[in-house]
């Protein structure tokens, strides 16, 4: 039981370190441009759906 908890804690720590390294390596301007591009893609999807007559469907978050 203790070994499973220990392994899970170590794996979680590694995941947190790797994800924080990705955010640190990315400049704020690059992050802003990436979020802006995702927003524009969602807006285009919304406009296409509305043009097709569908005003009830949701445009989901863009996945990388």
C-alpha positions as CSV (number, residue, x, y, z in Angstrom):
1,X,0.0,0.0,0.0
2,X,2.8,2.4,0.9
3,X,4.8,1.6,-2.2
4,X,1.8,2.3,-4.5
5,X,1.3,5.7,-2.8
6,X,5.0,6.4,-3.0
7,X,5.1,5.6,-6.7
8,X,2.0,7.6,-7.5
9,X,3.5,10.6,-5.6
10,X,6.8,10.4,-7.5
11,X,4.9,10.1,-10.9
12,X,2.7,13.1,-10.0
13,X,5.8,15.1,-9.1
14,X,7.5,14.3,-12.4
15,X,4.3,15.3,-14.3
16,X,4.2,18.6,-12.4
17,X,7.9,19.3,-13.1
18,X,7.5,18.6,-16.8
19,X,4.4,20.7,-17.2
20,X,6.0,23.6,-15.4
21,X,9.1,23.4,-17.6
22,X,6.9,23.7,-20.6
23,X,5.2,26.9,-19.3
24,X,8.5,28.4,-18.2
25,X,10.1,27.8,-21.6
26,X,7.3,29.5,-23.4
27,X,7.5,33.3,-23.5
28,X,4.4,35.3,-22.5
29,X,4.0,36.7,-26.0
30,X,4.0,33.2,-27.5
31,X,1.4,32.1,-25.0
32,X,-0.8,35.1,-25.8
33,X,-0.5,34.4,-29.5
34,X,-1.4,30.8,-29.0
35,X,-4.5,31.6,-26.9
36,X,-5.5,34.2,-29.5
37,X,-5.2,31.7,-32.3
38,X,-7.4,29.2,-30.4
39,X,-10.0,31.9,-29.8
40,X,-10.0,32.8,-33.5
41,X,-10.5,29.2,-34.5
42,X,-13.4,28.8,-32.2
43,X,-15.0,32.0,-33.5
44,X,-14.6,30.8,-37.1
45,X,-16.3,27.5,-36.1
46,X,-19.1,29.4,-34.5
47,X,-19.6,31.5,-37.6
48,X,-19.7,28.4,-39.9
49,X,-22.3,26.8,-37.7
50,X,-24.5,29.9,-37.6
51,X,-24.1,30.3,-41.4
52,X,-25.4,26.7,-41.7
53,X,-28.4,27.6,-39.6
54,X,-27.2,25.9,-36.4
55,X,-27.4,28.3,-33.5
56,X,-27.6,25.7,-30.7
57,X,-24.4,23.7,-31.1
58,X,-21.4,24.5,-28.9
59,X,-18.0,25.0,-30.3
60,X,-15.7,23.0,-28.1
61,X,-12.2,23.9,-26.9
62,X,-9.4,23.5,-29.4
63,X,-7.1,20.6,-28.6
64,X,-3.5,20.6,-29.6
